[in-house]
Amino acid sequence: MPATRDERIETKLDEIAETIGEINVTLAKQSIILEEHQRRSLANEQSVELLKKQHNMFVGAIKLISIIAALAAIIHSMVR
């Protein structure tokens, strides 16, 4: 016996409700993944900032050594 119009509408509504439930589950999973991604991204950004500071200190030390070496060379050439 064919389903009545009301039964077909009810079946379709049930399918839509099930699909919405699946979408909500997917959204919840994606929200958790996004939060974890944001946490890791922040940690990486902080690590990069620390590396930039260390790099700048290293470059400064190299420049200082270069200046000291140049001064030593000048003094050495003046003493000879």
C-alpha positions in Angstrom: 0.0 0.0 0.0 1.5 3.3 -1.0 2.4 5.8 1.7 0.1 8.7 2.2 1.3 12.2 1.7 1.5 12.8 5.4 3.6 9.7 5.8 6.0 10.7 3.0 6.3 14.2 4.6 7.0 12.7 8.0 9.6 10.3 6.5 11.4 13.3 4.8 11.3 15.3 8.0 12.9 12.3 9.9 15.6 12.1 7.2 16.3 15.9 7.5 16.4 15.6 11.3 18.9 12.7 11.0 21.0 14.7 8.6 21.0 17.7 10.9 22.1 15.4 13.8 25.0 14.2 11.7 26.0 17.7 10.8 26.0 18.7 14.5 28.3 15.8 15.3 30.6 16.8 12.5 30.6 20.4 13.6 31.4 19.4 17.2 34.4 17.3 15.9 35.6 20.1 13.7 35.3 22.6 16.6 37.6 20.4 18.7 40.1 20.0 15.9 40.0 23.8 15.4 40.7 24.5 19.1 43.7 22.1 19.0 45.0 23.7 15.8 44.7 27.2 17.4 46.6 26.0 20.5 49.4 24.5 18.4 49.6 27.6 16.2 49.9 29.8 19.3 52.7 27.6 20.7 54.5 27.6 17.4 54.2 31.4 17.1 55.7 31.8 20.6 58.6 29.4 19.7 59.3 31.5 16.5 59.4 34.7 18.6 61.9 33.0 21.0 64.0 31.9 18.0 63.9 35.4 16.5 65.2 36.9 19.8 68.0 34.3 20.0 68.9 35.0 16.3 69.1 38.7 17.0 71.3 38.1 20.0 73.6 35.8 17.9 73.8 38.4 15.1 74.7 41.0 17.7 77.4 38.8 19.1 78.9 38.2 15.6 78.9 41.9 14.9 80.6 42.6 18.2 83.3 39.9 17.5 83.8 41.5 14.0 84.3 44.9 15.5 86.7 43.6 18.1 88.6 41.7 15.4 88.8 44.8 13.2 90.0 46.9 16.2 92.6 44.3 17.0 93.8 44.3 13.4 94.1 48.1 13.4 96.0 48.1 16.7 98.2 45.3 15.5 99.1 47.1 12.3 99.8 50.3 14.3 102.1 48.5 16.7 104.3 47.0 13.9 
